Amino acid sequence: MRRRRPNWLAGIGAVAWLLLVGLPIYVMLAISVQTREGYGRNGPIALPGTFTLDNYTGAFDEGFGRYLLNTLVVTTSVVAIVLLLVPPLAYAIVRSRSRLTSQVFRLFLLGLAIPAQAVIVPIFYLISKAGLYDNLVGVILPTAAFSLPVCALILSGVMRDITSDLYEAMAIDGATPARVFLRLVLPLSRGGIATIAVFSALQAWNGFLFPLILTQSDSTKVITLGLYNFQTQYGIDIPGLLAAVVLSMVPVLLVYLFARRALVQGLMGVGGK
């Protein structure tokens, strides 16, 4: 058998991509374990001259624990709302033959064309009139609302890949629409469901505009706003800021590690089909 010739071009491209992705992570981790004096003396790329975890403990002293908890509450609530509303909505869109359903879905997708910045003033007015200003509920509701159109589009595309033969087999067995949804559609759409869960979680975790406009007190701050605490009138605590960024990345990385297989299946088609 002939030996395959090595693909040097692909290898060089892989190394270049590894450096492109790995260098920022290395810089962030290296700076986060340095003192401010060591960072100013050595620069961002040099190996740490001194190793310290004071930046991580200092992040919690600045209230990072409270911001992390608030962000977890917002993210969990947004994902729960999306998972509760989107699957039955997508099922109705795919299986219904009504023109009204089709028109409602098209109207629903207009949310993709409307940026949050364009409607932040009426959202602020509505949240204030509802008594939800400076409340996490006031952040959860608009964040979930702006996640629904994309999630409905993704999941309805996944559900359309389920063949009509499976629906006919369930109908022959006398299954009701609710049973078809629970026993057939949901199991075959688990990849898509994982995709919308990860997408909505990232939207909520990285959200900045709604917390900035709709909250004010420290008790309702989330991580993205809490990072401002490392900026003072005298400058920015770069090691402390990057330590907080590292801590904020850990939950997202854990979610991706556990959901990556279902996420890839959801992007490729029906999970488990």
C-alpha positions as CSV (number, residue, x, y, z in Angstrom):
1,M,0.0,0.0,0.0
2,R,1.2,3.5,-0.8
3,R,1.9,5.7,2.1
4,R,-0.2,8.9,2.1
5,R,1.8,12.1,1.6
6,P,1.4,14.5,4.5
7,N,-0.7,17.5,3.9
8,W,1.7,20.2,5.0
9,L,-0.7,23.0,4.0
10,A,-3.4,21.7,6.2
11,G,-0.9,21.2,9.1
12,I,0.3,24.8,8.7
13,G,-3.3,26.1,8.6
14,A,-4.1,24.1,11.8
15,V,-1.1,25.4,13.7
16,A,-1.9,29.0,12.6
17,W,-5.5,28.6,13.7
18,L,-4.3,27.1,17.0
19,L,-2.1,30.1,17.6
20,L,-4.8,32.5,16.6
21,V,-7.2,31.0,19.2
22,G,-4.7,30.0,21.8
23,L,-2.7,33.2,22.1
24,P,-5.5,35.4,23.4
25,I,-6.4,32.7,26.0
26,Y,-2.8,32.4,27.1
27,V,-2.5,36.2,27.4
28,M,-5.7,36.3,29.5
29,L,-4.7,33.5,31.8
30,A,-1.1,34.8,32.2
31,I,-2.2,38.3,33.1
32,S,-4.9,37.1,35.5
33,V,-2.3,35.5,37.8
34,Q,0.1,38.5,37.8
35,T,0.2,41.5,40.1
36,R,-0.5,44.9,38.6
37,E,3.2,45.7,39.1
38,G,4.3,42.5,37.4
39,Y,2.0,43.1,34.5
40,G,3.3,46.7,34.0
41,R,6.9,45.5,34.2
42,N,6.7,42.3,32.0
43,G,3.9,43.2,29.5
44,P,1.0,41.0,28.3
45,I,2.9,38.3,26.4
46,A,5.8,37.5,28.8
47,L,5.7,34.6,31.2
48,P,4.4,35.5,34.6
49,G,7.2,36.6,36.8
50,T,5.1,36.3,40.0
51,F,2.1,33.9,40.5
52,T,-0.8,35.1,42.6
53,L,-4.5,34.3,42.9
54,D,-5.3,37.6,44.6
55,N,-7.0,38.8,41.4
56,Y,-9.5,36.0,41.6
57,T,-10.3,36.5,45.3
58,G,-10.4,40.3,44.7
59,A,-13.0,39.7,42.0
60,F,-15.3,38.2,44.6
61,D,-14.5,41.0,47.0
62,E,-15.8,43.4,44.3
63,G,-19.1,41.6,44.3
64,F,-18.5,39.2,41.5
65,G,-20.3,36.4,43.4
66,R,-23.5,38.4,43.4
67,Y,-23.2,39.4,39.8
68,L,-22.6,35.7,38.9
69,L,-25.7,34.6,40.8
70,N,-27.8,37.3,39.1
71,T,-26.5,36.2,35.7
72,L,-27.3,32.6,36.5
73,V,-30.9,33.5,37.4
74,V,-31.4,35.5,34.2
75,T,-29.8,32.8,32.0
76,T,-31.7,29.9,33.6
77,S,-35.0,31.8,33.4
78,V,-34.5,32.8,29.7
79,V,-33.6,29.2,28.8
80,A,-36.7,27.9,30.7
81,I,-39.0,30.4,28.9
82,V,-37.5,29.5,25.5
83,L,-37.8,25.7,26.0
84,L,-41.3,26.1,27.3
85,L,-42.6,28.2,24.4
86,V,-40.6,27.4,21.3
87,P,-41.1,23.5,20.9
88,P,-44.9,23.7,20.8
89,L,-44.7,26.8,18.7
90,A,-42.4,25.2,16.2
91,Y,-44.6,22.0,16.2
92,A,-47.7,24.1,15.4
93,I,-45.8,26.0,12.6
94,V,-44.6,22.7,11.0
95,R,-47.8,20.6,11.3
96,S,-50.5,23.3,10.8
97,R,-51.9,23.8,7.3
98,S,-53.7,27.0,8.3
99,R,-52.8,30.2,6.4
100,L,-53.3,32.1,9.6
101,T,-50.5,30.1,11.2
102,S,-48.2,30.8,8.3
103,Q,-48.9,34.5,8.4
104,V,-48.4,34.6,12.2
105,F,-45.0,32.9,11.7
106,R,-44.0,35.4,9.1
107,L,-45.0,38.2,11.4
108,F,-43.2,36.5,14.2
109,L,-40.0,36.4,12.2
110,L,-40.0,40.2,11.8
111,G,-38.3,40.1,15.2
112,L,-35.2,39.1,13.3
113,A,-35.1,42.4,11.5
114,I,-35.7,44.6,14.5
115,P,-32.6,45.3,16.6
116,A,-33.0,45.7,20.3
117,Q,-31.4,49.2,20.1
118,A,-34.3,50.4,17.9
119,V,-37.0,49.6,20.5
120,I,-35.1,50.1,23.7
121,V,-37.0,53.3,24.5
122,P,-40.5,51.7,24.3
123,I,-39.2,48.6,26.2
124,F,-37.9,50.9,28.9
125,Y,-41.3,52.6,29.1
126,L,-43.2,49.3,29.3
127,I,-40.9,47.9,31.9
128,S,-41.1,51.0,34.0
129,K,-44.9,51.1,33.8
130,A,-45.1,47.5,34.7
131,G,-43.1,48.2,37.9
132,L,-40.3,45.9,36.8
133,Y,-37.5,48.5,36.5
134,D,-34.3,47.6,38.4
135,N,-35.7,44.1,38.7
136,L,-34.2,40.9,37.2
137,V,-37.7,40.0,35.8
138,G,-37.5,43.2,33.7
139,V,-34.3,41.9,32.1
140,I,-35.5,38.3,31.7
141,L,-38.6,39.1,29.7
142,P,-37.2,41.2,26.8
143,T,-34.1,39.0,26.6
144,A,-36.3,35.9,26.2
145,A,-38.6,37.8,23.7
146,F,-35.6,38.6,21.4
147,S,-34.4,35.0,21.6
148,L,-37.7,33.5,20.5
149,P,-37.7,34.4,16.7
150,V,-34.3,32.8,16.0
151,C,-35.0,29.8,18.2
152,A,-38.4,29.2,16.5
153,L,-36.7,29.4,13.1
154,I,-34.0,26.9,14.1
155,L,-36.3,24.4,15.7
156,S,-39.0,24.6,13.0
157,G,-36.3,23.8,10.5
158,V,-35.3,20.8,12.5
159,M,-38.8,19.5,12.9
160,R,-39.4,19.8,9.2
161,D,-36.8,17.1,8.7
162,I,-38.9,14.5,10.4
163,T,-40.5,12.4,7.7
164,S,-44.2,12.3,7.2
165,D,-44.1,8.5,7.4
166,L,-43.3,8.7,11.1
167,Y,-46.4,10.9,11.6
168,E,-48.5,8.6,9.6
169,A,-47.3,5.6,11.7
170,M,-48.2,7.4,14.9
171,A,-51.6,8.4,13.4
172,I,-52.3,4.7,12.5
173,D,-51.6,3.8,16.1
174,G,-54.3,6.3,17.2
175,A,-51.9,8.8,18.7
176,T,-53.3,12.2,19.6
177,P,-51.4,15.4,18.5
178,A,-50.2,15.8,22.1
179,R,-48.8,12.2,22.1
180,V,-47.2,12.7,18.7
181,F,-45.5,15.8,20.0
182,L,-44.3,14.2,23.2
183,R,-43.3,10.7,22.0
184,L,-42.1,11.5,18.4
185,V,-41.3,15.1,17.8
186,L,-39.5,16.0,21.0
187,P,-37.1,12.9,21.0
188,L,-36.2,13.5,17.4
189,S,-35.7,17.2,17.9
190,R,-33.4,16.9,20.9
191,G,-30.4,18.2,18.9
192,G,-32.4,21.3,17.8
193,I,-33.6,21.8,21.4
194,A,-30.0,21.7,22.7
195,T,-29.1,24.2,20.0
196,I,-31.7,26.7,21.0
197,A,-30.9,26.2,24.7
198,V,-27.3,27.0,24.1
199,F,-28.1,29.9,21.9
200,S,-30.5,31.5,24.3
201,A,-28.2,30.8,27.2
202,L,-25.3,32.7,25.4
203,Q,-27.7,35.5,24.5
204,A,-28.7,35.9,28.1
205,W,-25.2,35.4,29.6
206,N,-23.6,37.9,27.3
207,G,-26.5,40.4,27.4
208,F,-25.4,44.0,28.0
209,L,-28.0,46.4,26.6
210,F,-31.1,45.3,28.6
211,P,-29.2,45.1,32.0
212,L,-27.6,48.5,31.3
213,I,-30.9,50.3,30.6
214,L,-33.3,48.4,32.8
215,T,-31.3,48.0,36.0
216,Q,-29.6,50.5,38.3
217,S,-28.6,49.2,41.7
218,D,-25.7,46.9,42.5
219,S,-28.1,44.2,43.7
220,T,-29.4,43.6,40.2
221,K,-26.1,43.9,38.3
222,V,-25.0,41.1,36.0
223,I,-21.5,40.1,35.0
224,T,-21.3,42.2,31.9
225,L,-22.1,45.3,34.0
226,G,-20.0,44.2,37.0
227,L,-16.8,44.3,34.9
228,Y,-17.1,48.1,35.0
229,N,-16.1,47.9,38.7
230,F,-12.5,47.3,37.6
231,Q,-12.3,50.7,35.9
232,T,-11.6,53.6,38.2
233,Q,-10.8,57.3,37.6
234,Y,-7.1,56.3,37.9
235,G,-7.1,53.6,35.3
236,I,-8.1,49.9,34.8
237,D,-7.1,47.0,36.9
238,I,-6.2,44.8,33.9
239,P,-5.2,41.6,35.9
240,G,-8.3,41.9,38.1
241,L,-10.5,42.5,35.1
242,L,-9.1,39.5,33.2
243,A,-9.5,37.3,36.3
244,A,-13.2,38.2,36.3
245,V,-13.4,37.5,32.6
246,V,-11.9,34.0,33.2
247,L,-14.4,33.3,35.9
248,S,-17.3,34.5,33.7
249,M,-16.1,32.1,30.9
250,V,-16.1,28.9,33.1
251,P,-19.9,28.3,33.2
252,V,-20.2,28.9,29.4
253,L,-17.4,26.4,28.7
254,L,-18.9,23.8,30.9
255,V,-22.3,24.1,29.1
256,Y,-20.5,23.8,25.8
257,L,-18.5,20.7,26.9
258,F,-21.6,18.9,28.0
259,A,-23.9,20.0,25.1
260,R,-21.4,20.1,22.2
261,R,-22.5,16.7,20.7
262,A,-26.2,17.6,20.8
263,L,-25.4,21.1,19.5
264,V,-23.5,19.7,16.5
265,Q,-26.4,17.3,15.8
266,G,-28.9,20.1,16.0
267,L,-26.9,22.2,13.5
268,M,-26.6,19.2,11.1
269,G,-30.2,18.0,11.2
270,V,-32.4,16.0,13.4
271,G,-30.6,14.7,16.5
272,G,-30.6,11.0,16.8
273,K,-32.5,10.4,13.5
